[in-house]
Every structure is written in C-alpha cells, then in structure tokens.
Amino acid sequence: MKYPIVYEQSEEGFAVSVPALPGCHSQGLSEREATENIEDAIRDYLHVFIELNHGKNYLDLVRTLENIGFKIMRKSKHIVMSNGMHIVTIPRHNPINAITMGNIVRDIQDWS
C-alpha cells in the first residue's frame, strides 16, 4: 500500500501517522519498526472501514469518504470520487454489500 505518512522523532522513537486516514497512527523504536507498524495499522483501518460501511446506504459511504478527504468528481448511475491519489466508483445501491465494499477499499489501496 502506498499512503503518504508523517514521521515525528522523539526520545522514545518514532511516531507515525497517515494524514489521508484520520486517526491512523502508530509508533516504533526505529523508523523501520514504525513503518512496519503503520502498514499494519493501515490494513486494520481499512478492514474496520469495510466492517462499518457494508450494508449501509451509499450516501453514508459518500459522507464517510468525504470525511477522509475524497471529493465527488462525477454523479451518474455511479458516484465517482477522488482524493487526488485514488479514484473510487460507488454504485447507487442500497444497501452496499460486503463484496462491493471490499472492491471499493481495494480501489482506495495502492498495492506496490
């Protein structure tokens, strides 16, 4: 996954956060350990995102994505959103099922 991350060094080691994912933070004694820990935190964050949003109205998902920095680019039969790095397409289905949510999260992720 590729997300911009921010490191802050302190006497205890490194704190790291992901600005694109509010509340996604971790730490480590070294920069490498902090990086490995934040990768786990990103995966956990996205897993929780799926759990909290599947089965909901598509408009709830649009609001959630807006809260983490996505903007609507186009509305038609689907809603297309982007945060400048990732583009997601949200079908206007009610409710959104887990498979669709998994695909949306896969679109948010940028696997290297």
C-alpha positions in Angstrom: 0.0 0.0 0.0 1.2 3.5 -0.7 -0.1 6.3 1.5 1.9 9.4 2.5 3.0 9.1 6.1 4.4 11.6 8.6 7.2 10.7 11.0 7.9 12.5 14.2 11.0 11.6 16.1 11.1 11.8 19.9 13.3 10.4 22.7 11.1 7.3 22.7 11.5 6.5 19.0 9.2 7.5 16.1 5.5 8.3 15.9 4.0 7.9 12.5 0.6 8.9 11.1 -1.3 8.8 7.9 -2.9 12.2 7.1 -5.3 10.6 4.5 -6.7 8.3 7.2 -7.8 10.3 10.2 -7.0 8.5 13.4 -4.5 6.1 11.8 -1.4 6.4 14.0 1.4 4.1 15.2 4.9 4.2 16.6 8.1 2.3 16.8 11.6 2.4 18.4 13.1 2.8 14.9 11.9 4.4 11.7 11.7 0.9 10.2 9.7 -0.5 13.1 7.3 2.5 12.9 6.9 1.9 9.1 6.1 -1.8 9.7 3.6 -0.9 12.4 1.8 1.8 10.4 1.4 -0.7 7.5 -0.4 -3.0 9.9 -2.4 0.0 11.2 -3.5 0.9 7.6 -4.7 -2.6 6.9 -6.6 -2.7 10.2 -8.1 0.8 9.4 -9.3 -0.3 6.0 -10.7 -3.6 7.4 -12.7 -1.6 10.0 -13.8 0.7 7.3 -15.3 -2.2 5.4 -17.0 -3.6 8.5 -18.6 -0.3 9.5 -19.8 0.6 6.0 -21.1 -2.6 4.3 -24.8 -2.9 4.4 -25.3 0.9 4.6 -26.9 3.4 2.3 -24.5 4.5 -0.5 -24.9 8.1 0.7 -23.4 7.2 4.1 -20.4 5.8 2.3 -20.1 9.1 0.3 -20.1 11.1 3.5 -17.5 8.8 5.1 -15.2 9.2 2.1 -15.7 13.0 2.2 -14.7 12.9 5.8 -11.3 11.3 4.9 -10.6 13.8 2.0 -12.4 12.4 -1.0 -14.4 14.8 -3.3 -17.1 14.0 -5.7 -15.9 14.2 -9.3 -19.0 12.9 -11.1 -22.5 11.8 -10.4 -24.4 9.5 -12.7 -25.6 5.9 -12.2 -22.5 5.7 -10.0 -20.7 8.3 -7.9 -17.0 8.8 -8.8 -14.8 10.2 -6.0 -11.1 11.0 -5.7 -8.7 12.2 -3.0 -6.1 13.1 -5.6 -4.3 9.8 -5.4 -7.1 7.2 -5.6 -10.4 7.1 -7.6 -13.3 5.1 -6.3 -16.6 4.4 -8.0 -19.6 3.9 -5.7 -22.8 2.3 -7.2 -26.0 3.8 -6.0 -27.1 0.6 -4.3 -28.9 0.3 -1.0 -27.6 -1.4 0.9 -23.9 -1.7 -0.1 -22.8 -5.3 0.3 -19.5 -6.5 1.7 -18.1 -7.6 -1.7 -18.8 -4.1 -3.1 -17.2 -2.6 0.0 -14.1 -4.8 -0.5 -13.8 -3.7 -4.1 -14.1 0.0 -3.0 -11.4 -0.5 -0.4 -9.2 -2.2 -3.0 -9.6 0.9 -5.2 -8.5 3.1 -2.2 -5.4 0.9 -1.7 -2.4 1.3 -4.0 -0.6 -2.1 -3.8 3.0 -1.9 -4.8 
